[in-house]
Amino acid sequence: MMLHIPEVLSSDQLEHIRAGLNAAPWQDGAATAGPQAVQVKHNRQLPADAPQSQILADIVTKALKAHPLFVSAALPHLILTPRFNAYEGGGHYGNHVDSAIHFDPLKNISVRTDVSCTVFLNDPPDYDGGELIVEDTYGAHEVKLKSGDAILYPSTSLHRVEPVTRGVRLASFLWVQSMVRDDTRRQMLFDLDMTILKLRQTLGDCAEVVALTAHYHNLLRQWADL
């Protein structure tokens, strides 16, 4: 499931994050790439131990946790500390699949990567190129969102970032270990949750809506991995 999450970050939050990144001690993104990814990864990345890193990451994490659409779609159990990257001057990231397990040095935990998330930090007119391309059984999907918006997609997906030929593309990226590791089951639960929400808005908590809500929680109880 790919899902556009609108307005995760406010304009004030974006301004604060961009100011922090402006003064940040960037490093070569290849420093955190695996043996295959290092061959196709050409960007800059904010080190996890940089002074700004934890402060800016907390802003992104809290904003995502407060967004009902993110919670419903990702069903987060653990959220890896958000990281930040920049693409410019032809920088790109070739086709790759994210590692199944990531170690979070700030939280000292290992996280299974079920859901990948990119939060865009500046607007499309600020740069040329830089599209996130996610491939699945239905083809290739191009994503380039306005600042503050996020995209969720399965971490099993083959994906890439196209070369940035003008300007700078700024983004935060992170992974989620979901309570429900199977993408198809997460999709079904999300669709059911959205249907219940729409029915509640029109019918209130009638007997049928309560029954569907019980069905949702019973499925989550059966499928959740905590």
Disulfide bonds with the S-S distance in Angstrom:
none
